[in-house]
Amino acid sequence: MLKQQLQQKLQQKLSPAQIQVIKMLEVPTLELEERIRQELEENPALEEGAESDKESEEMDDLSIDDGGNNDDFDPEEYMADDDIPDYKLKANNASKDDKHEDIPFSAGMTFHEFLLDQVGLLQLSEKDRLLIEYVIGNIDEEGYLRRTPEAMVDDIVFQAGVQTTDEEMMHIIQLVRQLDPAGVCATNLQECLLLQLERKEVCPSVKLAIHLVKDYFEEFSKKHYDKIQRGLDMDDAMLKKVMNEIIHLNPKPGNAWGGNILEKSMTTIVPDFNLENDEGQLTVSLNNSNVPELRVNSTYNEMFQDYAGNKQNQSREMKEAVMFVKQKIDSARWFIDAIKQRQQTLLTTMMAIVDFQREFFIEGDDTYMKPMILKDIADRTGYDISTISRVSNSKYIQTEFGIFPVKYFFSESMTNDSGEEVSTREIKQILFECIEKENKRKPLNDEALVEVLKTKGYVIARRTVAKYREQLNIPVARMRREI
């Protein structure tokens, strides 16, 4: 049976401007620069340029229509005495002594170009040259060939129309393995290490290293040295020499090449904040060195002036054009306001974090880190916890002690045997130091680490120690054992 009834419902909806601000909070500095460039290309009402104080005040006085009837709007609202108001994005909180310079660099060749350059020196048929270029194209950035010869034989027929066999493809792979760097084109770590050892000058330790990697690779990876010694009849001194040969090999030959390192350096983290310490006076500033100044295009103001002066003689086309301009101006203002709010929110939040963790930023030692959760900063700033989370995510701060992710300063708390609250970050630091100082011939297992921490006043369960050790990327005791 169908039934009609009236119902009242309360709903919250985000305006376009609010959505814009939320999106802006999440992006780090590099993405923000790209986002601004994209908006400048897509919105003709937005342009780069500086603002005056008068224009800034006028900008604050103007309202942006978030909805409603698009036919009812006052063009006077979009006009100013001079130019359309603008907003300067660069925060006015940098020292006049700050020096920002662009550092030039040379891009050079990529890793794959380096391999292809060597191929040019080989005497090859046209078919073999096509095959070897195809194989190199399938090598990943670490220098490994992750595909089987059979799979590549099938694919190259469809992609390049080249007929070949598994044997021919294997021959081509062997040719690539003769290129530099040593170990390139291996299909797994064991093969990669063997390729490098086979290029070394022959001596007893190298011969044994090849034998070890070929026949005792599983024992080697699990550090079962006693089994290796028995199987290869080696004393401790020879085992140490053999291990020294192996540990000086490169498990990722692609990363060892200079060009590849340069490629990676171009993705170096750019800090979102800078922190200066002037004799205990901490100053936080936003890193806006590459963020342009923005304003609304003055040409669009003239279009509205024309519209306002000819209200009686408007064609449908003219009205549609003006509506289009209105939308673009709204979009430009929303974008500028979102940037403004982003900068203010980021700065306020980071200043609160620095104030909370003041001792750490003065001393640079993790043992000075206080327990801090998102709610602590939310309470100090008046922002919602979700806002603090967005600000903290994917953001970095440059300090005199290095660059840190903002999330680094958040940690849970535990109570020591004196009843004091301590940061889990402090406990992890002490755990790390204990493992660093241990006897590597007899490394401490998790039970032993529990006892060590207990003597220092931290009563922690074994599973908690294991969890912290894993978070520090420290392997189990057996894997830390050294000869």
C-alpha positions as CSV (number, residue, x, y, z in Angstrom):
1,M,0.0,0.0,0.0
2,L,1.4,3.4,-1.1
3,K,1.3,6.2,1.4
4,Q,2.3,9.9,1.2
5,Q,3.7,11.9,4.1
6,L,5.6,15.1,4.8
7,Q,8.9,14.8,6.5
8,Q,11.5,17.4,7.7
9,K,15.1,16.5,7.1
10,L,18.2,18.5,8.1
11,Q,21.2,18.2,5.7
12,Q,24.6,19.8,5.6
13,K,26.0,20.6,2.2
14,L,29.4,21.9,1.3
15,S,29.6,24.9,-0.9
16,P,32.0,24.9,-3.9
17,A,34.3,27.3,-1.9
18,Q,34.4,24.9,1.1
19,I,35.2,21.9,-1.2
20,Q,38.0,23.9,-2.8
21,V,39.5,24.7,0.6
22,I,39.4,21.0,1.7
23,K,41.1,19.9,-1.5
24,M,43.8,22.6,-1.2
25,L,44.6,21.6,2.4
26,E,45.5,18.1,1.3
27,V,48.1,18.9,-1.4
28,P,51.8,19.5,-0.6
29,T,53.7,22.5,-2.0
30,L,54.8,20.8,-5.3
31,E,51.2,19.7,-6.1
32,L,49.9,23.1,-5.2
33,E,52.3,24.8,-7.7
34,E,51.0,22.4,-10.4
35,R,47.4,22.9,-9.4
36,I,47.8,26.7,-9.7
37,R,49.4,26.4,-13.2
38,Q,46.5,24.2,-14.3
39,E,43.9,26.7,-12.9
40,L,45.7,29.6,-14.7
41,E,45.5,27.7,-18.0
42,E,41.8,26.7,-17.6
43,N,40.3,29.9,-16.2
44,P,40.9,33.0,-18.2
45,A,39.5,35.1,-15.3
46,L,42.5,34.2,-13.2
47,E,46.0,35.7,-13.8
48,E,49.3,36.3,-12.2
49,G,49.9,39.7,-10.6
50,A,50.4,41.7,-7.4
51,E,47.7,43.4,-5.4
52,S,47.4,46.7,-3.6
53,D,46.1,47.2,0.0
54,K,43.1,49.0,-1.3
55,E,42.2,46.1,-3.7
56,S,42.7,43.6,-0.9
57,E,40.2,45.4,1.3
58,E,37.7,45.5,-1.6
59,M,38.2,41.8,-2.2
60,D,37.2,41.1,1.3
61,D,34.1,43.2,1.0
62,L,32.8,41.4,-2.1
63,S,30.6,38.3,-1.7
64,I,30.6,35.2,-3.8
65,D,27.3,33.7,-4.9
66,D,27.3,30.0,-4.0
67,G,24.1,29.2,-5.7
68,G,20.6,30.5,-6.6
69,N,19.2,32.0,-9.8
70,N,22.0,32.8,-12.2
71,D,19.8,35.4,-14.0
72,D,19.6,37.6,-10.9
73,F,22.9,39.2,-10.1
74,D,24.3,42.7,-9.9
75,P,27.2,43.4,-12.2
76,E,28.2,46.2,-9.9
77,E,29.2,43.5,-7.4
78,Y,31.9,42.4,-9.7
79,M,33.4,45.8,-10.4
80,A,35.9,48.0,-8.5
81,D,37.0,51.6,-8.9
82,D,40.3,50.4,-10.5
83,D,41.1,46.8,-11.3
84,I,39.4,43.7,-10.2
85,P,40.6,42.9,-6.6
86,D,43.4,40.4,-6.3
87,Y,45.1,38.5,-3.6
88,K,48.8,38.0,-3.0
89,L,49.5,34.4,-2.3
90,K,53.0,34.8,-0.9
91,A,52.9,34.9,2.9
92,N,54.4,38.1,4.3
93,N,56.3,36.3,7.0
94,A,59.8,35.7,5.5
95,S,62.9,37.5,6.6
96,K,64.2,40.3,4.4
97,D,67.6,38.5,4.6
98,D,66.2,35.3,3.1
99,K,68.0,34.3,-0.1
100,H,66.2,32.1,-2.6
101,E,68.1,30.9,-5.6
102,D,67.3,28.4,-8.4
103,I,70.0,25.8,-8.6
104,P,70.7,24.8,-12.2
105,F,71.3,21.2,-13.1
106,S,72.0,19.0,-16.1
107,A,69.6,16.2,-16.8
108,G,71.9,13.9,-18.6
109,M,70.9,10.5,-19.9
110,T,68.4,8.2,-18.4
111,F,69.3,4.7,-17.3
112,H,67.7,3.1,-20.3
113,E,69.4,5.6,-22.7
114,F,72.7,4.6,-21.1
115,L,72.1,1.0,-21.9
116,L,71.0,1.8,-25.5
117,D,74.1,3.9,-25.9
118,Q,76.2,0.9,-25.3
119,V,74.2,-1.2,-27.8
120,G,75.3,1.3,-30.5
121,L,78.9,-0.1,-30.1
122,L,77.8,-3.7,-30.8
123,Q,77.9,-5.3,-34.3
124,L,74.2,-6.5,-34.7
125,S,71.8,-7.4,-37.5
126,E,68.7,-5.2,-37.9
127,K,66.6,-7.9,-36.3
128,D,68.9,-8.4,-33.3
129,R,69.0,-4.6,-32.8
130,L,65.2,-4.5,-32.6
131,L,65.2,-7.4,-30.2
132,I,67.8,-5.9,-27.9
133,E,66.0,-2.6,-27.8
134,Y,62.8,-4.4,-26.9
135,V,64.5,-6.3,-24.0
136,I,66.1,-3.1,-22.6
137,G,62.7,-1.5,-22.8
138,N,61.4,-4.2,-20.4
139,I,64.1,-3.7,-17.8
140,D,62.8,-1.9,-14.7
141,E,64.5,1.1,-13.0
142,E,66.3,-1.2,-10.5
143,G,67.9,-3.0,-13.5
144,Y,65.9,-6.2,-13.4
145,L,64.1,-8.0,-16.3
146,R,60.8,-9.2,-14.7
147,R,59.5,-10.9,-17.9
148,T,60.1,-14.4,-19.3
149,P,61.7,-14.9,-22.7
150,E,58.5,-16.8,-23.8
151,A,56.2,-13.8,-22.9
152,M,58.4,-11.4,-24.8
153,V,58.6,-13.6,-27.8
154,D,54.8,-13.6,-28.0
155,D,54.5,-9.8,-27.4
156,I,57.1,-8.6,-29.9
157,V,55.2,-10.4,-32.7
158,F,52.1,-8.3,-32.0
159,Q,53.9,-5.0,-31.1
160,A,56.6,-4.9,-33.8
161,G,55.8,-7.8,-36.1
162,V,59.2,-9.5,-35.4
163,Q,59.2,-13.3,-35.5
164,T,61.7,-14.9,-33.1
165,T,62.2,-17.9,-30.9
166,D,62.8,-18.5,-27.2
167,E,66.4,-19.4,-28.0
168,E,67.1,-16.2,-29.9
169,M,65.5,-14.1,-27.2
170,M,67.6,-15.9,-24.6
171,H,70.7,-15.1,-26.7
172,I,69.7,-11.4,-26.7
173,I,69.2,-11.4,-23.0
174,Q,72.7,-12.7,-22.5
175,L,74.1,-9.9,-24.7
176,V,72.3,-7.3,-22.5
177,R,73.8,-8.9,-19.4
178,Q,77.2,-8.1,-20.7
179,L,76.5,-4.4,-20.6
180,D,77.2,-2.1,-17.7
181,P,76.4,-1.9,-14.9
182,A,77.2,-5.4,-13.9
183,G,74.2,-7.4,-12.8
184,V,71.8,-5.7,-15.2
185,C,69.0,-7.7,-16.8
186,A,68.9,-10.4,-14.1
187,T,65.5,-11.9,-13.3
188,N,66.1,-12.2,-9.6
189,L,68.5,-11.2,-6.8
190,Q,70.4,-14.5,-6.9
191,E,71.1,-14.1,-10.6
192,C,72.0,-10.5,-10.2
193,L,74.7,-11.3,-7.6
194,L,76.1,-14.1,-9.7
195,L,76.4,-11.9,-12.8
196,Q,78.4,-9.4,-10.7
197,L,80.6,-12.1,-9.1
198,E,81.4,-13.6,-12.5
199,R,82.9,-10.3,-13.6
200,K,85.3,-10.1,-10.6
201,E,88.9,-11.1,-10.7
202,V,89.2,-14.8,-9.9
203,C,90.5,-15.6,-6.4
204,P,89.6,-18.2,-3.7
205,S,87.1,-16.0,-1.9
206,V,85.3,-15.1,-5.2
207,K,85.1,-18.7,-6.2
208,L,83.6,-19.7,-2.9
209,A,81.2,-16.7,-3.1
210,I,80.0,-17.9,-6.5
211,H,79.5,-21.4,-5.0
212,L,77.7,-20.0,-2.0
213,V,75.3,-17.9,-4.0
214,K,74.6,-20.8,-6.5
215,D,74.1,-23.6,-3.9
216,Y,73.5,-22.0,-0.5
217,F,71.4,-18.9,-1.4
218,E,68.5,-19.7,0.9
219,E,70.9,-20.3,3.8
220,F,72.7,-17.1,3.0
221,S,69.4,-15.1,2.9
222,K,68.4,-16.5,6.3
223,K,72.0,-16.0,7.7
224,H,72.4,-19.7,8.6
225,Y,76.2,-19.3,8.5
226,D,76.9,-22.6,10.4
227,K,75.2,-24.6,7.6
228,I,77.2,-22.7,4.9
229,Q,80.5,-23.3,6.8
230,R,79.8,-27.0,7.1
231,G,78.7,-27.3,3.4
232,L,81.7,-25.4,2.0
233,D,84.2,-26.4,4.6
234,M,85.1,-22.9,5.6
235,D,86.6,-21.5,8.8
236,D,85.4,-18.2,10.3
237,A,88.2,-16.1,8.6
238,M,87.3,-17.4,5.1
239,L,83.6,-17.0,5.7
240,K,84.2,-13.4,6.6
241,K,86.2,-12.8,3.3
242,V,83.4,-14.5,1.3
243,M,80.7,-12.5,2.9
244,N,82.7,-9.3,2.3
245,E,82.8,-10.1,-1.4
246,I,79.0,-10.5,-1.5
247,I,77.9,-7.6,0.7
248,H,79.8,-5.2,-1.5
249,L,77.7,-6.2,-4.5
250,N,74.8,-4.0,-5.6
251,P,71.4,-5.7,-5.3
252,K,69.8,-3.0,-7.5
253,P,72.3,-2.2,-10.3
254,G,70.0,0.2,-12.0
255,N,70.0,2.5,-9.0
256,A,73.8,2.5,-9.0
257,W,74.1,4.4,-12.3
258,G,74.6,8.1,-11.9
259,G,71.8,9.1,-14.3
260,N,69.3,7.2,-12.4
261,I,70.3,8.8,-9.1
262,L,69.8,12.2,-10.8
263,E,66.4,11.2,-12.0
264,K,65.5,10.3,-8.4
265,S,67.0,13.6,-7.1
266,M,64.5,15.5,-9.2
267,T,61.8,14.0,-7.0
268,T,63.5,15.2,-3.8
269,I,61.0,16.3,-1.1
270,V,60.3,20.0,-1.1
271,P,59.4,21.2,2.5
272,D,56.1,23.0,2.9
273,F,57.4,24.9,6.0
274,N,60.7,26.4,7.1
275,L,61.6,26.7,10.8
276,E,64.3,29.2,12.0
277,N,65.8,29.1,15.4
278,D,67.2,32.5,16.5
279,E,68.7,31.8,19.9
280,G,65.5,30.0,21.1
281,Q,63.1,32.2,19.2
282,L,61.3,29.8,16.8
283,T,59.8,31.2,13.6
284,V,57.6,29.2,11.2
285,S,57.2,30.3,7.6
286,L,55.5,28.8,4.6
287,N,57.7,27.8,1.7
288,N,56.0,29.8,-1.1
289,S,59.1,30.6,-3.1
290,N,57.6,29.1,-6.3
291,V,54.0,30.0,-5.7
292,P,52.9,32.9,-8.0
293,E,50.7,35.8,-7.0
294,L,47.2,35.7,-8.3
295,R,44.3,38.1,-9.1
296,V,41.1,38.3,-11.1
297,N,41.7,39.5,-14.7
298,S,40.9,43.2,-15.1
299,T,39.7,42.6,-18.6
300,Y,36.6,40.9,-17.2
301,N,35.8,43.9,-15.2
302,E,35.5,45.9,-18.4
303,M,33.0,43.4,-19.8
304,F,30.8,43.9,-16.7
305,Q,31.1,47.7,-17.1
306,D,29.8,47.4,-20.7
307,Y,27.0,45.2,-19.5
308,A,26.0,47.6,-16.7
309,G,26.0,50.5,-19.1
310,N,23.7,48.7,-21.6
311,K,21.1,47.0,-19.5
312,Q,18.3,48.1,-21.8
313,N,19.9,46.8,-25.0
314,Q,20.9,43.3,-24.1
315,S,20.8,40.4,-26.6
316,R,20.5,36.8,-25.5
317,E,24.0,36.2,-26.7
318,M,25.3,39.1,-24.6
319,K,23.5,37.8,-21.5
320,E,24.9,34.3,-22.0
321,A,28.4,35.7,-22.4
322,V,28.1,37.7,-19.2
323,M,26.8,34.7,-17.3
324,F,29.9,32.8,-18.5
325,V,32.1,35.6,-17.3
326,K,30.3,35.6,-13.9
327,Q,31.0,31.9,-13.5
328,K,34.7,32.3,-14.3
329,I,35.1,35.2,-11.9
330,D,33.3,33.2,-9.2
331,S,35.6,30.3,-9.9
332,A,38.7,32.5,-9.7
333,R,37.6,34.1,-6.4
334,W,36.8,30.7,-4.9
335,F,40.3,29.5,-6.0
336,I,42.1,32.6,-4.6
337,D,40.1,32.4,-1.3
338,A,40.9,28.7,-1.0
339,I,44.6,29.4,-1.4
340,K,44.3,32.2,1.2
341,Q,42.6,29.9,3.7
342,R,45.0,27.1,3.0
343,Q,48.0,29.2,3.8
344,Q,46.4,30.5,7.0
345,T,45.3,27.1,8.2
346,L,48.7,25.5,7.4
347,L,50.6,28.2,9.2
348,T,48.3,28.3,12.3
349,T,48.5,24.5,12.6
350,M,52.3,24.2,12.2
351,M,52.9,27.0,14.7
352,A,50.8,25.1,17.2
353,I,52.8,21.9,16.5
354,V,56.1,23.8,17.0
355,D,54.9,25.4,20.2
356,F,53.7,22.0,21.5
357,Q,57.0,20.2,20.6
358,R,59.2,23.3,21.4
359,E,61.9,21.3,23.3
360,F,62.4,18.9,20.4
361,F,62.8,21.8,17.9
362,I,65.3,23.4,20.2
363,E,67.4,20.2,21.0
364,G,66.7,18.0,17.9
365,D,66.6,14.9,20.1
366,D,63.7,12.4,19.9
367,T,63.8,11.9,23.7
368,Y,62.4,15.5,24.0
369,M,59.4,14.5,21.9
370,K,56.1,14.8,23.9
371,P,53.2,12.5,23.3
372,M,50.9,14.4,20.9
373,I,47.7,13.4,19.0
374,L,45.6,15.2,16.5
375,K,43.1,16.3,19.2
376,D,45.8,18.2,21.0
377,I,46.5,20.4,18.1
378,A,42.8,20.6,17.2
379,D,42.1,22.0,20.7
380,R,44.9,24.5,20.4
381,T,43.9,25.9,17.0
382,G,40.1,25.5,17.1
383,Y,40.1,23.5,13.9
384,D,38.4,20.1,13.4
385,I,40.5,17.0,13.9
386,S,39.9,16.1,10.2
387,T,41.5,19.5,9.2
388,I,44.6,18.8,11.3
389,S,44.8,15.4,9.7
390,R,44.7,16.9,6.2
391,V,47.3,19.5,7.1
392,S,49.7,16.9,8.5
393,N,49.3,14.5,5.6
394,S,52.1,14.6,3.0
395,K,53.6,17.8,4.4
396,Y,57.2,18.4,5.5
397,I,59.1,20.9,7.5
398,Q,62.7,22.1,7.1
399,T,64.5,22.4,10.4
400,E,68.2,22.9,11.4
401,F,68.2,19.2,12.2
402,G,66.9,18.1,8.7
403,I,63.6,17.7,6.9
404,F,60.8,15.9,8.8
405,P,57.3,14.8,7.8
406,V,54.7,16.7,9.9
407,K,53.2,13.4,10.9
408,Y,56.5,12.5,12.6
409,F,55.6,14.7,15.5
410,F,52.4,12.9,16.4
411,S,52.8,9.9,18.7
412,E,50.9,7.9,21.3
413,S,51.9,8.0,25.0
414,M,52.9,5.3,27.5
415,T,53.6,5.5,31.2
416,N,57.1,4.6,32.6
417,D,57.7,3.0,35.9
418,S,57.8,6.5,37.5
419,G,54.3,7.2,36.4
420,E,55.4,9.8,33.9
421,E,53.8,9.9,30.4
422,V,56.4,9.4,27.7
423,S,56.1,9.4,23.9
424,T,56.3,6.1,22.0
425,R,58.7,8.0,19.8
426,E,61.1,8.3,22.8
427,I,60.8,4.5,23.5
428,K,61.5,3.7,19.8
429,Q,64.6,5.9,19.9
430,I,65.9,4.1,23.0
431,L,65.1,0.7,21.4
432,F,67.0,1.7,18.3
433,E,70.0,2.7,20.3
434,C,69.9,-0.6,22.2
435,I,70.0,-2.5,19.0
436,E,72.7,-0.3,17.5
437,K,75.0,-1.0,20.5
438,E,74.3,-4.8,20.7
439,N,76.9,-7.4,20.0
440,K,76.2,-8.3,16.4
441,R,77.7,-11.8,16.8
442,K,75.0,-12.4,19.4
443,P,72.2,-9.9,18.7
444,L,69.4,-9.4,21.2
445,N,66.1,-11.1,20.6
446,D,62.8,-9.5,21.5
447,E,62.7,-11.1,25.0
448,A,66.1,-9.7,25.7
449,L,65.1,-6.3,24.5
450,V,62.1,-6.3,26.9
451,E,64.5,-6.9,29.8
452,V,66.9,-4.1,28.6
453,L,64.0,-1.6,28.3
454,K,62.8,-2.7,31.8
455,T,66.1,-1.8,33.3
456,K,65.7,1.7,31.7
457,G,62.3,2.1,33.3
458,Y,60.0,1.1,30.4
459,V,57.8,-1.9,31.1
460,I,56.7,-3.1,27.7
461,A,55.3,-6.4,26.5
462,R,57.3,-8.5,24.0
463,R,54.7,-8.1,21.2
464,T,54.9,-4.3,21.7
465,V,58.7,-4.5,21.3
466,A,58.3,-6.6,18.2
467,K,55.8,-4.0,16.8
468,Y,58.1,-1.1,17.5
469,R,61.1,-3.0,16.0
470,E,59.1,-3.7,12.8
471,Q,58.0,0.0,12.6
472,L,61.7,0.9,12.7
473,N,62.4,-1.5,9.9
474,I,64.7,-3.6,12.1
475,P,64.8,-7.3,11.3
476,V,64.6,-10.1,13.9
477,A,67.8,-11.0,15.9
478,R,68.8,-13.9,13.6
479,M,68.8,-11.5,10.5
480,R,71.0,-9.0,12.4
481,R,73.7,-11.5,13.1
482,E,77.1,-10.6,11.6
483,I,80.3,-12.6,11.4
